[in-house]
């Protein structure tokens, strides 16, 4: 069963209050309006302190003119407008027009985020997409066995799809930045913008690419690498590249310094 609430103006308390959806509404004199951010903060505080929030049923707070759609979902809290939550369990969703489906234990704060078939996701920001992080693997991995690990995505426009064939359940992925894209990653840390990476396998990437470099299709980061610097890159993998535009394009190479390059056929340094 869903407990659905709305926000109305209380003349008695001279403030906005959260009430059952069947309560009446009174307009505040003078036409003063509460900001969306302030309202979201107030609603979140209400949910954290309300005894109802600890109930087994769902708690839904929204606008009757732009309601949240919550179906086949249990033990979840949804605050905001036009969020779509389906086939979920133990989620906390705060924001606008987020879509969460076929997942479990998801936390989302923001607007326009999508989480599908991906358990234990923590998303803060707008227009991020996380899909199929719980796809089946050769190793038998499934997200519900991750035992305390989860993915973290902070920023805008990040796209994460799939997982590695040989994930074992202990891996977690952290992406902080904007417009990063990956297909079938395992574990890793990426901080920056416009990075493209695949399986990566325990890489640490700190730095950004330009949108033009990302669009070129030649800047994908390799696995098992440490990359620090704007426009720096590890090519085939197991490289260390440190410095602005430092490029280690081969395998098991180390390059440091501005504009330093090891080509794919040059071996290690």
C-alpha positions, 0 to 999 in steps of 0.5 A: 500500500502507498502512503501518498502526501501533498504539500499545502499552505496552512493558515494556522501554522503560517507555513507549508505542511505535508499532509495526506492527499485527501486534505484540503488546500488553502492559498497563501495570501499575497501570492508568495511562493516557496522555492523548489529547493526549499520545498525539497529540503523540507520534504526530505527532512519530514521523511527522515523524521516521520514515523511513517517513513519507517513503515513497510509500505511506500511513502510518496510525496508529490504534486497532484497535478504532476503525480509520481507513478509508483507501481509494483514497488515496496519499502520505498520513498519517492519525493518530487514530481513525475517520477516513475518507479516500477518493480522496485524495492528499498529505494529513495528517490528525490527529484523530478522526472526520474525513471527507476525500473527493475532495480533494488536499493537505489538512491537518486537525487536529481532530475531526469536520471534513469536506472534500469536493471541495476541494483545498489546505485547511488546517483546525484545529479541530472540526466545520468543513465545506468542500465544493466549493471545486473546483467548475468555474467559467466562468473555468476555475479548478480548485484544482490550479492554485492555484500556492501558495495555499490556504484556512485555516480555524481554529475550530469549526463553520465552513461553507464551500461552493462558489466564485465563478464567476469565480475565476482560481486566485490567490484564498485564503480565511482564516476564523478563528473559530466558526460562520461561514458562506459560499456561493461565496466567492472570497478574503477574511479573516474573523476573528470569530464568526457571520458570514455572507458570500457571494462577498465578493471581497477583503473583510476582516471583523474582528468578530462577530455574535450568534447571534440576528443571524446567525439573522435573515438580515439580516446578510450581509456585502457584497463588496469591503469593510472591516468592523471591529467587533462587529455592524458590517456592510457591506450591498451592498458596497464599503463601509468600516464601523468601530466597534461596530454601525457599519452601511454598508448602501448601496454605496460608503459609509464609516461610523465610530463607535459605532452610526453608520448609513448606510441603503441609500438615503442614498449615501456619507459 
